[in-house]
Amino acid sequence: MTFAELRDNARMATRHGLRDFVDEPRAFSRTELVRKFSRSALDNALARGKLTRVLPGVYASTHHSKSTAVRSHAAVLWSGNGVIGGTSALYNWGLIDQPPAKVHLWIAPERRLKSPAWLVVHRDAVAMESTQRGLLTVAQPAFAIVHGFADLDPNFRADAVYRAVRRRLVGPDQLRAALAAGGRIAARRELERHIDAAERGAESYLEEHAMRSVFNTQPFARFVRQHDVVHEGQLFRLDMYDPLTKTAAECDGDRIHADPLQRRKDIRRDALLSTRGILTVRYGFRDLLESPAWCRMNLLEILRARGAPN
């Protein structure tokens, strides 16, 4: 084999190595790519459209270059010590289902970075608590909620808060601390209402609504919110539980009714709890929102029938 053939084979191996390496769904600094391969291999990959410059000095496979995860990683590499926050962090924590249209990055206030249209750079003096999640430095859930809440569609704001609470990612005290540290926060009062409700035991917007606007009168004051019951080694959490009459009231959202498997689990759960003398009464989304007076009257009649004092 001639020297030229050996040289060409080495170049081909380098190109294939680079191609396989950058095909991962992540970003790469120019320094990393040049050190592992060569400047000419990098330039060749760019010229052939296999590699895309995502930000100055940061590259990714063209195939992955527009994904939220890759852009978020690119922003962290580019900034050096930036933190992914706001709605981008909410998405990373799984507290919203759809990726935001733009990546939100927090940097130190003294820094100046000119960003492309898909990246929002926040120069904030507030100390944002963060953690490492895979390749990303991400705001802790409480700070992600506080700084991303107002940017969410109003229809999904409460759900993001309660998802975090249900999954034990945050507690009301952590949310209050992040809110206190956050300076001027948009939609602060709305967020505070959800934190108040979570502190009183709500784990969904429907439960908050039931607490504030349906079962909010004196006869329901003795109900215990989010009460845990263990039966035959299984843990069941009850939305509202009256220990005097052993009555549980559940607030069922539309998604629960639409899921046959969940409905089957609920029927089985209610049957098991009945062996402990606990009656489960379920109120649907529409009834709680559109017929709150009927829900109140119905539950009061059940409590009286089960021996509650008038």
C-alpha positions in Angstrom: 0.0 0.0 0.0 1.4 3.4 -0.9 1.9 6.3 1.5 -0.9 8.2 -0.2 -3.3 5.3 0.3 -2.3 5.0 4.0 -2.8 8.8 4.4 -6.3 8.6 2.7 -7.3 5.7 4.9 -6.3 7.6 8.0 -8.3 10.6 6.9 -11.3 8.4 6.2 -11.0 6.8 9.7 -10.8 10.3 11.2 -13.9 11.4 9.3 -15.9 8.4 10.3 -14.8 8.7 13.9 -15.9 12.3 14.1 -19.2 11.5 12.4 -19.9 8.7 14.9 -18.7 10.8 17.9 -20.9 13.9 17.2 -24.0 11.9 16.3 -24.8 11.8 20.0 -27.6 14.2 21.0 -25.4 16.7 22.7 -23.2 19.7 22.0 -19.4 19.8 21.7 -16.9 22.6 22.2 -14.5 23.4 19.3 -11.6 22.7 21.7 -13.0 19.2 22.5 -13.4 18.3 18.8 -10.1 19.6 17.7 -8.3 17.8 20.5 -9.9 14.5 19.8 -9.8 14.7 16.0 -8.2 17.6 14.1 -9.0 21.1 12.8 -9.3 19.8 9.3 -11.7 17.1 10.2 -13.9 19.6 12.0 -13.8 22.0 9.0 -14.6 19.1 6.6 -17.6 18.0 8.7 -18.9 21.6 8.7 -18.4 21.9 4.9 -20.2 18.7 4.3 -23.2 19.7 6.5 -22.6 16.9 9.0 -21.9 19.4 11.8 -23.6 22.7 12.6 -22.3 25.6 14.7 -25.0 26.1 17.3 -23.3 28.9 19.1 -19.8 30.5 18.9 -17.3 27.8 19.6 -20.0 25.2 20.1 -21.2 22.5 17.6 -23.6 19.6 17.3 -24.6 17.1 14.7 -26.8 18.8 12.2 -29.3 16.0 12.8 -29.7 17.0 16.5 -28.9 20.7 16.3 -32.4 22.0 16.8 -33.5 19.9 19.7 -34.2 21.6 23.0 -31.8 19.3 24.9 -28.9 20.0 22.5 -29.5 23.7 22.4 -29.7 23.8 26.2 -26.4 21.9 26.5 -24.9 24.2 23.9 -26.0 27.3 25.9 -24.3 25.9 29.1 -21.1 25.2 27.2 -21.1 28.6 25.5 -21.7 30.5 28.7 -19.2 28.6 30.8 -21.2 28.6 34.0 -24.7 29.4 33.0 -27.8 27.8 34.5 -30.8 26.5 32.5 -33.8 28.0 34.3 -37.4 29.1 33.9 -39.6 27.1 31.5 -36.6 25.3 30.1 -35.8 23.9 33.6 -39.5 23.0 34.1 -39.3 20.9 30.9 -36.1 19.3 32.0 -37.7 18.3 35.3 -40.8 16.9 33.5 -43.1 19.5 35.0 -44.4 20.6 31.6 -45.0 18.3 28.6 -44.0 20.5 25.6 -40.6 22.0 25.2 -40.6 25.8 25.3 -40.1 27.7 22.1 -36.9 29.3 23.5 -34.1 28.1 25.8 -33.8 30.2 29.0 -30.3 30.7 30.4 -29.3 32.5 33.6 -25.8 34.1 33.8 -24.0 36.4 36.2 -25.2 40.1 35.9 -21.7 41.4 35.0 -21.5 39.2 31.9 -22.5 40.3 28.3 -23.5 37.7 25.8 -25.2 38.3 22.5 -27.6 35.4 21.9 -29.5 34.1 18.9 -33.3 34.3 18.6 -33.9 30.9 20.1 -32.0 31.7 23.3 -33.1 34.1 26.1 -30.2 35.2 28.3 -31.2 36.5 31.8 -28.6 38.6 33.6 -29.9 38.2 37.1 -28.2 39.0 40.4 -30.4 36.5 42.3 -28.6 33.5 43.5 -30.4 30.6 41.8 -29.9 27.2 43.4 -29.0 24.7 40.7 -28.0 21.1 40.3 -26.4 18.9 37.7 -28.8 16.8 35.6 -26.8 14.8 33.1 -24.8 17.3 31.0 -26.8 20.3 32.1 -26.7 22.7 35.1 -30.3 23.2 35.8 -32.2 25.3 38.3 -33.7 23.5 41.3 -37.4 22.8 40.8 -38.5 25.6 43.2 -36.5 28.2 41.4 -37.6 26.8 38.0 -41.2 27.2 39.0 -40.8 30.7 40.5 -38.9 32.0 37.4 -40.9 30.1 34.8 -44.4 30.3 36.1 -45.5 33.5 34.4 -44.2 32.4 31.0 -46.4 29.3 31.0 -49.9 29.2 29.3 -52.3 30.2 32.2 -54.1 26.9 31.6 -50.9 24.9 32.6 -49.5 27.0 35.4 -51.2 25.3 38.3 -50.4 21.9 36.9 -46.7 22.6 36.8 -46.8 23.5 40.5 -48.8 20.6 41.6 -46.8 18.1 39.5 -43.8 19.2 41.5 -45.6 18.9 44.8 -47.1 15.4 44.0 -43.7 14.1 42.9 -42.1 15.4 46.1 -39.7 17.6 44.1 -40.7 20.6 46.1 -42.6 21.5 49.2 -44.5 24.8 49.9 -41.7 25.9 52.2 -39.1 25.6 49.4 -41.4 27.5 47.0 -41.8 30.3 49.5 -38.1 30.5 50.0 -37.4 30.7 46.2 -40.2 33.3 45.9 -38.7 35.4 48.6 -35.3 35.2 47.0 -36.6 36.0 43.5 -37.0 39.7 43.6 -39.7 41.0 41.3 -41.7 38.0 40.0 -44.5 38.2 37.5 -47.8 36.6 38.5 -46.6 36.4 42.1 -50.1 36.5 43.6 -51.3 33.7 41.4 -48.4 31.6 42.4 -48.8 32.4 46.0 -52.4 31.1 45.9 -51.2 27.8 44.6 -48.5 27.6 47.3 -51.1 28.4 50.0 -53.4 25.6 48.6 -50.5 23.2 48.5 -49.6 24.0 52.0 -53.2 23.1 53.0 -52.9 19.8 51.2 -54.0 20.3 47.6 -52.2 18.3 45.0 -54.0 19.5 41.8 -55.9 22.5 40.6 -59.2 20.6 41.0 -58.4 20.0 44.6 -57.5 23.6 45.1 -60.8 24.6 43.5 -62.7 22.2 45.7 -60.9 23.5 48.8 -61.5 27.2 48.0 -64.9 27.1 46.3 -66.8 23.9 47.0 -66.0 22.2 50.3 -65.0 25.4 52.0 -67.7 25.7 54.7 -67.5 24.8 58.4 -68.9 21.2 58.1 -65.9 20.2 56.0 -63.3 21.8 58.3 -62.6 18.5 60.1 -61.7 16.7 56.8 -58.0 15.7 56.6 -56.4 16.6 53.3 -54.1 14.1 51.5 -54.6 11.4 54.2 -52.5 8.2 53.9 -54.2 4.9 54.7 -52.3 1.5 54.6 -54.3 -1.6 53.8 -52.8 -5.1 53.2 -49.4 -3.5 52.7 -50.7 -1.0 50.1 -50.6 2.8 50.6 -53.6 4.8 49.5 -53.8 8.6 49.6 -57.2 10.1 50.1 -57.9 13.6 48.8 -60.2 14.4 51.7 -61.0 12.1 54.7 -63.5 12.6 57.5 -62.3 10.5 60.5 -65.6 10.9 62.3 -67.7 9.1 59.6 -64.9 7.3 57.8 -65.9 9.1 54.5 -63.4 9.9 51.8 -64.1 12.5 49.1 -62.1 12.2 45.9 -61.8 14.9 43.2 -61.5 13.2 39.8 -60.1 15.1 36.8 -61.1 14.5 33.2 -57.9 12.5 32.6 -58.9 10.0 35.3 -62.3 9.3 33.7 -60.7 9.0 30.2 -58.2 6.3 31.4 -59.9 2.8 31.7 -56.9 1.4 33.6 -56.9 4.1 36.2 -60.7 3.8 36.5 -60.2 0.0 37.2 -57.6 0.8 39.8 -59.9 3.3 41.5 -62.8 0.8 41.6 -60.5 -1.8 43.2 -59.1 0.7 45.7 -62.6 1.8 46.7 -63.6 -1.8 47.3 -60.5 -2.5 49.4 -61.0 0.6 51.5 -64.7 -0.4 52.1 -63.5 -3.4 54.0 -62.0 -1.0 56.5 -65.4 0.8 56.7 -64.3 3.7 54.5 -66.8 5.0 52.0 -65.3 6.7 49.0 -67.4 9.3 47.2 -66.1 10.6 43.9 -66.8 14.0 42.3 -66.0 14.7 38.7 -64.3 17.7 37.1 -67.6 19.1 35.6 -69.6 18.7 38.8 -67.0 20.4 40.9 -66.6 23.3 38.5 -70.2 23.7 37.3 -72.3 22.4 40.2 -70.5 23.2 43.4 -73.7 23.6 45.4 -74.9 20.1 44.4 -71.5 18.6 45.4 -71.7 20.3 48.9 -75.3 19.3 49.5 -74.6 15.7 48.4 -71.6 15.3 50.6 -73.4 16.8 53.6 -76.3 14.4 53.2 -73.8 11.5 53.1 -72.1 12.7 56.2 -75.5 13.0 58.0 -76.5 9.5 56.9 -73.2 8.1 58.3 -73.8 9.7 61.7 -72.2 13.1 61.5 -73.9 15.7 63.9 -76.0 18.4 62.3 
